[in-house]
Amino acid sequence: MIYMYPETIVYLIMAVSSILSVVAVYLAIMERDLVRAVLYSAIQSGLYTILYYFLMAPDIVLVYLPVAVGLIPGVLLILISKTERVEKE
C-alpha cells in the first residue's frame, strides 16, 4: 500500500488546480459563445481560489470568491444579454 504525506496531497491538488485553470483560460479565450466564455472564466477563478486557499491566503479567498466567481460573471452575463450571444468571425 502506498502512503502519501499530507503535504503531497496538497501539492497534488494545487498542481491539478493550476493545470485545469490554464485549460479553462484557453477555453475561455477560444470560445465563440460568450456565455460559455464567461462560465469558463468563472471556473478559472474558482480554481484560483482553491490555489489561494492552499497558499494560506484566506483574506484573498474571502474577497476573490464572491467577486470573481459571482459578481463579475453576473455583470458580464447581463451585458451579454444586451448584445448578441455568439461572437461573429
C-alpha positions in Angstrom: 0.0 0.0 0.0 1.3 3.4 -0.9 1.3 6.1 1.8 1.2 9.7 0.8 2.1 12.5 3.1 -0.5 15.2 3.6 1.8 17.8 2.0 2.0 15.7 -1.1 -1.8 15.6 -1.4 -1.9 19.4 -1.0 0.7 19.9 -3.7 -1.1 17.4 -6.0 -4.4 19.4 -5.6 -2.5 22.6 -6.3 -0.9 21.2 -9.4 -4.2 19.8 -10.8 -5.9 23.1 -10.0 -3.2 25.0 -11.8 -3.4 22.8 -14.9 -7.2 23.0 -15.0 -7.1 26.8 -14.6 -4.8 27.0 -17.7 -7.2 24.8 -19.6 -10.2 27.0 -18.5 -8.4 30.1 -19.6 -7.6 28.6 -23.0 -11.3 27.5 -23.4 -12.5 31.0 -22.4 -10.3 32.6 -25.0 -11.1 30.3 -27.9 -14.9 30.1 -27.2 -17.1 31.9 -29.6 -20.2 31.6 -27.4 -19.8 34.5 -24.9 -21.9 32.9 -22.2 -19.7 29.8 -22.2 -16.6 32.0 -22.2 -17.9 33.7 -19.0 -18.6 30.3 -17.4 -15.0 29.1 -18.3 -13.7 32.3 -16.8 -15.7 31.7 -13.6 -14.4 28.2 -13.4 -10.8 29.5 -13.8 -11.5 32.0 -10.9 -12.8 29.2 -8.7 -9.7 27.1 -9.4 -7.5 30.1 -8.5 -9.5 30.4 -5.3 -8.5 26.9 -4.4 -4.9 27.8 -5.0 -5.1 30.9 -2.8 -6.7 28.7 0.0 -3.9 26.2 -0.1 -1.3 29.0 -0.2 -2.8 30.2 3.1 -4.3 33.5 2.0 -7.9 33.3 3.4 -8.4 37.1 3.2 -7.8 36.9 -0.6 -10.1 33.9 -0.8 -12.9 35.7 1.0 -12.8 38.6 -1.4 -11.8 36.9 -4.6 -14.5 34.2 -4.5 -17.6 36.4 -4.4 -16.2 39.0 -6.7 -14.5 36.8 -9.4 -16.9 33.9 -9.3 -20.2 35.7 -8.6 -20.2 39.4 -9.3 -18.1 39.8 -12.4 -19.7 36.9 -14.3 -23.1 38.2 -13.3 -22.4 41.6 -14.7 -20.9 40.1 -17.8 -24.0 37.9 -18.4 -26.2 41.0 -18.0 -24.1 42.8 -20.6 -24.2 39.8 -22.9 -28.0 39.7 -22.7 -28.0 43.3 -24.1 -25.9 42.2 -27.2 -25.6 39.1 -29.3 -24.6 35.9 -27.6 -22.3 34.5 -30.3 -19.3 36.4 -31.5 -19.1 36.7 -35.2 -15.9 35.9 -37.2 
